[in-house]
């Protein structure tokens, strides 16, 4: 199950520096974790999760395999991208293929790094990108809606529902608001997502600050956080320069470097975790002497579908799952202790897997 987070931003905001740090971090993990660079601008990174190390320690697991998130480095967008400026059409197509958007915003002053707009104003930068995405969505949606309206009398229920969702999004876009503000019921979500609207995707603002502001941010990043709060988005602070330096250090030296600059963890960890949360994802674990492994599911996934993430045969032949909550697994020192304490539960097909569950699936061949 792959989840893609597209990194977007204006030119010279630190977007590629951030992506390079992500992929260097992933490459450094290659000895212990599955890693692949699918294309030069696509990289899989491990999602940091201290719970996995704890579980592996309790079970004496020989290998630790974290779950992963894919980041896609999308070349810098410019004003006019919706009309094809700066190879805009190609880049917009790349965004459509992603599940969420990590929008890197320049929140630092540096006379040696030219800003494409000639001024440092993160909120203005956000609006430039968002306007281009809204214009592209609007143009695409108007054409498709017009074509459907001509066939209105012959449309089936799904076609009419699709048209209604299109019109709902068009009202927002024509008013200069992104499609993610549309009120969409749970049973409409799948159809709405099929519209492929870029402005319907969840957004994470990544505030790229100077090194001295890596811990607390600065007045520029505060503007971005305020904007994120207004629209229900997420925001994190990171110094792409620091991250690029950390990424190439051996693991033992990384801790010393972080201590020296008074940071608890790399900012990239916050970016990865925030991207994971943004996609409404959850993690469950399988734990044994051979390996402790994290698996990604969307929140609300039932046990059979969760089993299917490991192998389709697990879902087809699902019988039940032996389930232990993470806190119980830790408190009672593993599967045996949890079983003795009555904390191992047998769950059936309707069980909704919870974040942190330790699962063992029973299935028929």
Beta strands, then each sheet from edge to edge (+ up, - down):
strand 1: 4-8
strand 2: 42-46
strand 3: 63-65
strand 4: 68-73
strand 5: 100-106
strand 6: 202-208
strand 7: 234-238
strand 8: 281-287
strand 9: 291-298
strand 10: 318-324
strand 11: 345-347
strand 12: 358-363
sheet 1: 2+ 4- 1- 5- 6- 7-
sheet 2: 3+ 9+ 8-
sheet 3: 11+ 10- 12+
end
